[in-house]
Amino acid sequence: MSEGTMSLTLKVWRQKNSTSKGEFKTYPVSGISSDMSFLEMFDVLNEELITKGEESIAFDHDCREGICGMCSMYINGRPHGPKNAITTCQLHMRSFKDGDTITVEPWRASAFPIVKDLAVNRSAFDRIIASGGYVSVNTGNAKDANDILIPKEDADEAFSAAACIGCGACVAACKNASAMLFVSAKVSQLALLPQGKVESQKRVENMVAQMDVEGFGACTNTGACSAECPKGISLEHIARLNREYFSAKLTSNNV
C-alpha cells in the first residue's frame, strides 16, 4: 500500500427493491486515497464490482458539492457520517483510519421507502412542499431589491431556514422519523417574510396535515435532527412552526 492510501472493509446494505428482503454484504477495498470523498470511494468500489461482473451499488448523488441534498447515507450509525455540518459528498476518507470497518445503510423511515440498496424515495418531501410551501403571487415585472423593506434580522432568519437542502438527515436521525425540522424550515422561510404572511395560516395547516399523511413520526424534541443537519437548521424553527400552527387553528375552520 502506497503512502496516503488505505485499505478498508465496507459493510453495505444491499436490497433489490422496496419489497425485497435486504442484507448487509461485505466488500474489501484497497488503494483508497485519504483525499477522496466518500462518494469517490464508492465509485472505486462500483468500478471493481462492474469489472468482476457483479451489480454495482445504487446510491443517490448529484452535485457532489453539498448543495443538492441527494447523498443520503447512514454511515457508522450517523446520517452523512462522523463529521458535523457536512453532507456525505463533503466527507473525506481522511476521516477514517487504515483498516477501519465502515457500515453504510440507507435512511430508515417508512416515509422514505428504499428504491434500491442505499437509494430511497424522498418524494414525500416534494408532496409536503406542494401542499403549501410556496407563495401565490402574480410576479409581473422584476421589482427593485428594496421595493419591500424587510428588517435584516427577519431576512437573516428566513435565509437560514431556506438553507435546508431537504436531504432527510433530520428524519434519519430522529428516533421517531419525524419531519418536523424540514417542515418547520420551509414554513419559517416564508412566514418570516411579508410575501408569505398572506397564506401563512393555510400553509402551515396544509403542510402539517400532509406530513402526517406521509407517515412521519411525531416530534419529541430530542434535538437529534438539528444536531445531524448538515446545514445547522435550528430547533427554533420547530418552535415557530408550533406557534404558527396553533395560531392558525384558533381561527381555522379545519378543526
N, C-alpha and C positions, 0 to 999 in steps of 0.2 A: 504494500500500500504506500503510495507516494505521500509526501508531506502535504498537509492541508486537506487530505481526503479521509473518509471514514467508511466503515462497514456497519450496517445496521440490520436489525431484524424487524420487519413490519408485520403486524397482525392486523389484517384489513377485513372489514365486514364485506362479504360478497352475498348478493341477493339478486336473483334474476329479475323479479318484478315485485309489485306491491302485495301480491297474493302468495308468492313463493316463500318457503322457509329459508331463512338466511343463516350464515355461519361465518365464523372467523377463519381466514386462511392465512398461513404464514409464508412470508416471502423474504428471503435474504437479499440485500442489495449491497454493493460494494463500489468503491471508487467514487463515492459521493463527495463533492466539494463542499466545504463548510460555507462557501459563499452562495451556494444555490438557495433558491427559495424552496419552501416545502412543496409547492406545486411542480417546480422543475425536477425535484427529486422523484415525484410521481411520474413525470414524463419519462424519466430514465427507466423506471420500473416498467412502465407500459411498453416502451420500446423493446425491452428484454422479453416481455411476455409475448408480444407480437412475433418477435424473431423465433421464439420457441413454438409458435403455432397455437398459443393459448389466447384466451379472450382478455382484452385489456380491461382495466378497472374504470368504471364510469364515475366521474366526479364533475361537479359544477365548477365552471370558471368562465371568465370573460375578459375584463380589462386587465386583471393582474396588477392593478395599481391602487388597490384599497378603496375603490370608489363604487363599484357596481354591487357589491354585497353577495356575489354568487358563490364564492369559495367557502361553502359551508362544510367544515369537517370538525368532528369531535375528536380531539387529539389528547390522548392520555388523560381522559376524564374532564377536559375543558374545551368549550367552544373556541375554535381558532387556535388552540394550543396554549403553551405555558406562559406566553408573554402577555402583558396588559396593553389594551388600547391599540390592537392591530388585528388585521384580517389574516386569514390563512396564507394568502399570497404574499403578505409582508413578513411572514415568519421565515427566518433563515435557518439553515441547518446548523449554523454555529451555536444555536440554542440547545443543541443536543451534543452528546459525547460519543466518541467512537465505541461501538459495541452495544449501544443502547437498543432496547426493545421498545418500539413505538406502536401503540394501539390506536387505530383510526376507525371511527364509526360515523354514520350519518346522524343528522339531527333526529332525536327521538321524540316524536309528538304525533298523536293521532290525526291532528290537523295538517301535518306535513307527511303524507304517505310517501313511502320510498318508491321512487321510479325504477332505480336500478343501482345496486351497490351503494355508493356514497351520495348519489343524487336523489334529492327529494323534491316533491311538488309543493311549492310555496304559493300557489295561486290563491290560497285563502287570503293572503295579504292583499292581493290585487282586488279581490271582491270586497274587502273591507274599505279600501280606498274608493272603489267605485260607488259604494253606498253613501259616501258623504265627504270624502277627502279632497274637496275641490271648492272653488268659488264660482258661482254663476253670475257672470257679468258680460255685458257687451263691450268688448275692448276698444273697438274703434281705432282711432289713430294712436300712435305711441304717445304717452304722457311724459311730461317733464319729470325728472327724478324727484324733484321736491314739490310735485303737484299736491301730494297728500303728505302733510307733515306727521312724522311718527317719532315719538321720543326714542332716543338712542337705546335706552335700557330695554324698551319693548322690542326694538328691531334686533338687538343683540340676542335677546332671549328667543325670539322667533327663529333667528338664524341658527342658534344652537340646536333647536328642535328639528329644524329642516336638515341638519347634518345626518340624521338617521338614514341609513342606506338599505334598510329592510332586509338585512341578512338573515334574521331569525335567531341570532345568538341568544337574545333575551329569552326566547321560547325554549331553546335547548338548555339554557342554564337553570330555568325555573323548575322546581320540583313538581309544580302543577301544570307546566307547559302553558303558562299564561302569556297572552299577547298584550298585556296592559302597557308595557313600556313603548312598544311600537305604536299602538293606537293613540296613546297619550301624546307622543311626539307629533303625530300627524294632526291631532286636534289642536295642540298648542301652537304650532307654526301658523295656523290660520286664526285661531281665537285671539291671539295677541295683536293681530293687525286689524285696522278698521275695515279693510276689504272683506275680512272673514266674519265680522260680527253679525252681519245681516242674517246669515244662515246658521249661526252658531248653535242654537238650540236643536234644530232639525238635524244638524250634522252629528252632534255628539250622541243623540239618541239612536240614529241610524247606524253609526259606526259601532257602538257598543252592542246593539242588537245583532249586527252581522257577525261580530266577534263571537258572540255566544252561539249563533247558528253554526259557525265553523267548528265548534267543539273545543275551543281553547279553554284552559282551566281558569280558576279564579285566582286573583292576586292575594297573597297573604303577607306581602311586604317583607320578604326575606332579604331583598336587595341584591340577590344574585344576578338579576337581569342587568342592572346598571353596572355592577362590578365587572361583568364579562362583555359589556357592549364595546365594540371596537371604536366607537365614536364618543364614548363617555356621556351618553344621554342620561340626564339627571332624573332621579326619582321625583323631583319637584314637579315634573310634567304629569306624573300619575296623580299627584295631589290636585293639580289644576284640572285634569280630566274629571276627577270626582266632583270638584266644585261645579264645573260646567254641567255635568250630568244631573246632579241634584237640583241645580238651579233650573235646568230645562224641565225636569219632572214636576216642579212646583207649579208650572204654568202650562203643562202639556196636556193634550187630550189622550195621549198614548200611555195612560197609567195602567 
